[in-house]
Structure formats: C-alpha cells, structure tokens
Amino acid sequence: MNFGQALDQMRAGRPVTRTGWNGVGMWICISPGKPDCPAAELWAPLNQLYAKDHGGSVSVRPYITMKTAQGDIVPWVASQTDLLAVDWSTASWEVA
C-alpha cells in the first residue's frame, strides 16, 4: 500500500510498517492527542509549567509515533522515501 493508504489504516487505529525499514519490529501509529490536557498529564516539566501558567491545561494535537527496533516509542517524521514508498503494510502486534 502507499502512504495515503497507510495513513487511513493509522486513522482506523492500526499500526503500519514498511518492508524497506532496516529494523525488525518497527511500526508507526497515530497518537490521538488530547484537547484540554491537564498540566499533570504532560510528561515534560516545561510543558507542565506552560500549561499551569495558561489556565492549567493545554491542547495536545495528534502526532505520529514510532516503535523502534529497540522497543522505544519516539516521535516520527516521514522522509520523502517513506512518503513515496509503496511497501507499507499493516503491522502485527506480535512483531518483536
């Protein structure tokens, strides 16, 4: 599938992956964000302070995260190669 189709899968709550990625078990998904997120639920101390100084909450917009081959969750930014690839597929939760 192409990236547009992969994006549709992510919007439906499914993780997607590419066969062209070197790491094993890597996938991406949409983190839905949270409108009116309380300061206490934010991970970064500076984000918490900002929210506290601006009414006690902040809107967190949706974004894409990646599960890395090492098992970490990180923010993900698409490369041009990723956007133009046609080797996207739905990822299995069982991938290592």
C-alpha positions in Angstrom: 0.0 0.0 0.0 1.1 3.6 -0.4 1.4 6.2 2.4 -2.1 7.5 1.9 -3.5 4.1 2.4 -1.2 3.6 5.4 -2.4 6.8 6.9 -6.0 5.6 6.5 -5.0 2.4 8.4 -3.5 4.5 11.2 -6.6 6.7 11.4 -8.5 3.5 11.9 -6.3 2.6 14.9 -3.9 0.2 13.2 -0.1 0.3 13.3 1.7 0.2 10.0 5.2 -0.7 8.9 7.4 -0.8 5.8 9.3 -3.7 4.4 12.0 -1.2 3.4 12.9 -0.3 7.0 16.1 -2.0 8.3 15.0 -2.5 11.9 12.9 -5.5 13.0 9.6 -4.9 14.6 9.3 -1.2 13.8 5.9 0.4 13.3 4.2 3.7 13.4 0.8 4.8 14.7 -1.2 7.9 15.4 -1.1 9.3 18.9 -4.6 10.9 19.1 -3.6 14.0 21.2 -5.9 15.4 23.8 -7.7 18.7 23.8 -7.7 20.4 27.2 -5.0 18.1 28.6 -4.4 18.8 32.3 -0.8 20.0 33.2 -0.3 17.0 35.5 -0.7 14.6 32.5 2.1 16.2 30.4 5.5 14.4 30.6 7.8 17.3 30.1 8.3 19.6 33.1 8.4 22.7 30.8 5.2 21.7 29.1 3.6 21.3 32.6 4.7 24.8 33.6 3.4 26.3 30.4 0.0 24.6 30.9 -0.1 25.7 34.5 0.7 29.3 33.5 -2.1 29.2 30.8 -5.1 28.1 32.7 -4.0 24.7 33.9 -4.3 22.7 30.6 -3.2 22.8 27.0 -4.4 21.2 23.8 -2.1 18.4 22.5 -2.5 17.8 18.8 -2.4 14.4 17.2 1.0 13.2 16.0 2.7 10.1 14.7 5.0 7.9 16.9 7.3 5.1 16.0 8.0 1.9 17.9 11.7 1.4 17.2 13.6 -1.8 16.8 15.0 -1.3 20.3 11.4 -1.1 21.8 11.3 2.6 22.4 8.4 4.9 21.4 9.7 8.1 19.6 8.2 11.0 17.6 8.3 10.1 13.9 8.9 12.4 10.9 8.4 10.9 7.4 11.3 11.0 4.9 10.5 11.6 1.3 11.4 8.0 0.7 8.7 7.0 3.3 6.1 9.2 1.7 6.7 7.8 -1.8 7.1 4.2 -0.8 4.5 1.6 -1.8 5.7 -1.2 0.6 3.6 -0.2 3.5 1.5 -2.8 5.3 -0.5 -3.2 8.5 1.8 -4.2 11.3 1.2 -7.1 13.6 1.2 -6.6 17.4 3.4 -9.7 17.7 6.4 -8.2 15.9 9.5 -8.2 18.1 
